[in-house]
């Protein structure tokens, strides 16, 4: 199983060993696979997915025009469906996180695995009403209103000393079409997300979350599914978050 997963994720034997050790310290693993531009239609067909069934949502990021947070490994994001805000640290060493933080209900430590490798992240989530996010992006309320006291504390601990949440710039929105796919041949349900930017560029990503102990089997299954259908992955694709932040930072 590990060998098949390494082929899918372009990992060496050493990488697989390090990933296995890291997964013993996290809550979950999310497999994220980016589809090449020319294979989006065939991939959707293989997944038995129709974008006409997708839900439209809007994703916003909050950072400085120079991306001071992102450059320091911090991401602040808001979505309208489901309404939420997230403060994410990436990369992070699970061993350095306080036990009280790890025990928090809305705090998650996760490995994000892509075709290019993997990274450990930690995120603190808060549920929001769509109007809460709308009022902030329209400038009627400060950015800090999106964050819970614990999120603000996490952001404060990992941000430049000179930066406060209310100094952050709204970057976005990214228009996202999202649906769930459970095709025959895959035991996991996959989230299918098409991220659409104002310049017409697109990213199609497949993702599924699983328990660490199930990951290598899930990755092997995904590799077999793609191989049998003659599909491939975009190994050089940028992350959705990185691409979105750089895109909107350039515009500002």
C-alpha positions as CSV (number, residue, x, y, z in Angstrom):
1,X,0.0,0.0,0.0
2,X,2.7,2.5,0.9
3,X,4.6,1.9,-2.3
4,X,1.4,2.6,-4.4
5,X,0.8,5.8,-2.4
6,X,4.4,6.9,-2.9
7,X,3.9,6.6,-6.7
8,X,0.8,8.7,-6.5
9,X,2.3,11.4,-4.3
10,X,5.8,11.3,-5.8
11,X,7.3,10.4,-2.4
12,X,10.6,8.6,-1.7
13,X,10.8,5.7,0.7
14,X,12.3,8.2,3.3
15,X,9.4,10.6,2.7
16,X,6.9,7.8,3.3
17,X,8.6,6.9,6.6
18,X,8.6,10.5,7.7
19,X,5.0,10.9,6.7
20,X,4.0,7.8,8.6
21,X,5.7,9.2,11.7
22,X,4.0,12.6,11.3
23,X,0.5,11.0,10.8
24,X,0.8,9.5,14.2
25,X,0.5,13.0,15.6
26,X,-2.4,14.4,13.6
27,X,-6.2,14.2,13.7
28,X,-6.7,13.4,10.0
29,X,-5.2,13.4,6.5
30,X,-6.6,15.2,3.5
31,X,-5.7,14.0,0.1
32,X,-5.8,16.8,-2.5
33,X,-5.4,16.1,-6.2
34,X,-5.3,18.8,-8.9
35,X,-6.5,17.9,-12.3
36,X,-4.7,19.1,-15.5
37,X,-6.5,21.6,-17.6
38,X,-7.1,19.3,-20.5
39,X,-8.5,16.5,-18.4
40,X,-11.2,18.3,-16.4
41,X,-14.1,17.1,-18.4
42,X,-12.9,13.5,-18.5
43,X,-12.2,13.5,-14.8
44,X,-15.7,14.8,-14.0
45,X,-17.2,12.1,-16.2
46,X,-15.1,9.4,-14.4
47,X,-16.3,10.7,-11.1
48,X,-19.9,10.7,-12.3
49,X,-20.0,14.3,-11.3
50,X,-22.0,17.1,-13.0
51,X,-21.2,20.7,-12.2
52,X,-24.8,21.6,-12.7
53,X,-25.4,19.9,-9.3
54,X,-22.7,22.0,-7.6
55,X,-23.2,24.6,-4.9
56,X,-21.8,28.1,-5.6
57,X,-19.8,29.6,-2.7
58,X,-17.5,32.6,-2.3
59,X,-14.1,32.4,-0.6
60,X,-12.2,35.4,0.8
61,X,-8.7,35.7,2.3
62,X,-7.4,38.4,4.6
63,X,-3.8,39.5,4.5
64,X,-1.6,42.5,3.8
65,X,-1.0,43.5,0.2
66,X,2.5,42.1,0.6
67,X,1.1,38.8,2.0
68,X,2.9,39.2,5.4
69,X,0.7,36.5,7.0
70,X,1.1,34.0,4.2
71,X,4.8,34.5,4.0
72,X,4.9,33.7,7.7
73,X,2.9,30.6,7.4
74,X,-0.5,32.0,8.5
75,X,-3.8,32.0,6.5
76,X,-7.0,33.8,7.4
77,X,-10.0,32.7,5.3
78,X,-13.7,33.3,5.3
79,X,-16.5,31.4,3.3
80,X,-20.2,32.1,2.9
81,X,-21.3,28.5,2.4
82,X,-20.9,27.0,4.9
83,X,-20.4,30.3,6.7
84,X,-17.2,30.1,8.6
85,X,-13.8,31.7,9.3
86,X,-10.5,29.9,9.7
87,X,-7.1,30.8,11.0
88,X,-4.6,28.3,9.7
89,X,-1.0,27.7,10.4
90,X,1.0,25.9,7.7
91,X,3.5,24.4,8.1
92,X,3.3,23.4,11.8
93,X,5.1,21.0,14.0
94,X,2.4,19.1,16.1
95,X,4.8,18.6,18.9
96,X,5.1,22.4,19.5
97,X,1.3,22.9,20.0
98,X,-0.1,23.4,23.5
99,X,-2.2,20.5,24.8
100,X,-5.1,23.0,25.6
101,X,-5.1,24.0,22.0
102,X,-5.1,20.4,20.7
103,X,-8.0,19.6,23.0
104,X,-10.2,22.5,21.6
105,X,-13.3,21.3,19.8
106,X,-12.8,23.5,16.7
107,X,-9.1,23.0,16.4
108,X,-7.7,20.4,14.0
109,X,-4.2,19.3,13.1
110,X,-4.0,17.7,9.7
111,X,-1.7,16.5,7.0
112,X,-2.4,17.9,3.5
113,X,-1.1,15.4,1.0
114,X,-0.8,16.4,-2.7
115,X,0.9,15.0,-5.8
116,X,3.9,17.2,-4.9
117,X,4.3,16.0,-1.3
118,X,2.8,16.8,2.0
119,X,2.6,19.5,4.7
120,X,1.2,19.6,8.3
121,X,-1.3,22.3,9.1
122,X,-3.3,23.4,12.1
123,X,-6.6,25.3,11.9
124,X,-9.1,27.0,14.2
125,X,-12.6,27.3,12.8
126,X,-15.6,29.4,13.7
127,X,-19.1,29.1,12.3
128,X,-20.6,32.3,10.9
129,X,-23.8,33.6,9.4
130,X,-23.4,34.6,5.7
131,X,-24.3,38.2,6.7
132,X,-21.4,38.3,9.2
133,X,-18.9,37.7,6.4
134,X,-20.7,40.0,4.0
135,X,-20.7,42.9,6.4
136,X,-16.9,42.6,6.8
137,X,-16.0,42.3,3.1
138,X,-18.2,45.3,2.4
139,X,-16.4,47.3,5.0
140,X,-19.3,47.8,7.4
141,X,-17.5,45.8,10.2
142,X,-13.9,45.2,11.1
143,X,-12.1,42.0,10.2
144,X,-11.6,41.1,13.9
145,X,-15.4,40.6,14.1
146,X,-15.0,37.4,12.0
147,X,-12.7,35.8,14.6
148,X,-13.5,34.3,18.0
149,X,-11.3,35.3,21.0
150,X,-9.3,32.0,20.6
151,X,-8.8,32.6,16.9
152,X,-7.6,36.1,17.6
153,X,-5.2,34.8,20.2
154,X,-3.8,32.2,17.7
155,X,-3.4,34.9,15.1
156,X,-1.7,37.2,17.5
157,X,0.8,34.5,18.6
158,X,1.8,33.8,15.0
159,X,1.6,37.2,13.3
160,X,4.1,40.0,13.0
161,X,4.0,42.1,16.2
162,X,3.0,45.2,14.3
163,X,0.0,43.7,12.6
164,X,-3.5,43.7,13.9
165,X,-6.5,41.9,12.3
166,X,-8.3,45.1,11.4
167,X,-5.3,46.2,9.3
168,X,-5.8,43.2,7.0
169,X,-6.9,43.6,3.4
170,X,-9.9,41.7,1.9
171,X,-8.6,39.5,-0.9
172,X,-11.2,38.0,-3.1
173,X,-13.7,36.6,-3.7
174,X,-12.9,33.4,-5.5
175,X,-16.0,31.9,-7.0
176,X,-16.1,28.2,-6.2
177,X,-18.4,25.5,-7.5
178,X,-18.4,22.5,-5.1
179,X,-20.1,19.1,-5.1
180,X,-19.6,15.6,-3.7
181,X,-18.8,12.6,-5.8
182,X,-19.1,8.9,-4.9
183,X,-18.3,7.0,-8.1
184,X,-18.2,3.3,-8.3
185,X,-14.6,2.1,-7.8
186,X,-13.9,4.5,-4.9
187,X,-15.0,3.8,-1.4
188,X,-14.4,7.4,-0.3
189,X,-16.6,10.3,-1.2
190,X,-14.6,13.1,-2.9
191,X,-15.2,16.8,-2.8
192,X,-14.9,18.3,-6.3
193,X,-14.1,22.0,-6.3
194,X,-13.8,24.3,-9.3
195,X,-12.1,27.5,-8.3
196,X,-12.8,30.3,-10.8
197,X,-10.8,33.6,-11.0
198,X,-11.8,36.9,-12.6
199,X,-9.2,36.5,-15.4
200,X,-10.8,33.3,-16.5
201,X,-8.3,30.9,-15.0
202,X,-9.6,27.7,-13.3
203,X,-8.4,25.1,-10.8
204,X,-10.2,21.7,-10.5
205,X,-9.3,19.9,-7.3
206,X,-10.4,16.6,-5.9
207,X,-10.1,16.0,-2.2
208,X,-11.0,13.5,0.5
209,X,-10.4,13.4,4.2
210,X,-9.6,10.2,6.1
211,X,-8.1,8.9,9.4
212,X,-4.3,8.6,9.3
213,X,-4.4,4.9,9.5
214,X,-6.5,4.7,6.4
215,X,-4.5,7.1,4.2
216,X,-2.1,4.7,2.4
217,X,-5.0,2.5,1.3
218,X,-7.1,5.5,0.2
219,X,-4.1,6.9,-1.8
220,X,-3.5,3.5,-3.5
221,X,-7.2,3.3,-4.4
222,X,-7.1,6.7,-5.9
223,X,-4.0,5.9,-7.9
224,X,-5.6,2.7,-9.3
225,X,-8.8,4.6,-10.1
226,X,-7.0,7.3,-12.1
227,X,-4.7,4.8,-13.8
228,X,-7.5,2.6,-15.0
229,X,-9.2,5.5,-16.6
230,X,-6.1,7.0,-18.3
231,X,-6.3,10.1,-16.1
232,X,-3.3,12.0,-14.6
233,X,-2.6,14.7,-12.0
234,X,-1.1,18.2,-12.4
235,X,2.1,17.6,-10.5
236,X,3.3,21.2,-10.9
237,X,0.0,22.9,-9.9
238,X,0.1,25.6,-7.2
239,X,-2.1,25.3,-4.2
240,X,-5.5,26.9,-4.4
241,X,-4.8,29.2,-1.5
242,X,-1.3,30.3,-2.7
243,X,-2.6,31.0,-6.2
244,X,-5.6,33.0,-4.9
245,X,-3.6,35.1,-2.5
246,X,-1.0,36.0,-5.1
247,X,-3.6,36.7,-7.7
248,X,-5.6,39.2,-5.5
249,X,-2.5,40.7,-3.9
250,X,-1.2,41.6,-7.4
251,X,-4.6,43.2,-8.3
252,X,-4.4,45.4,-5.1
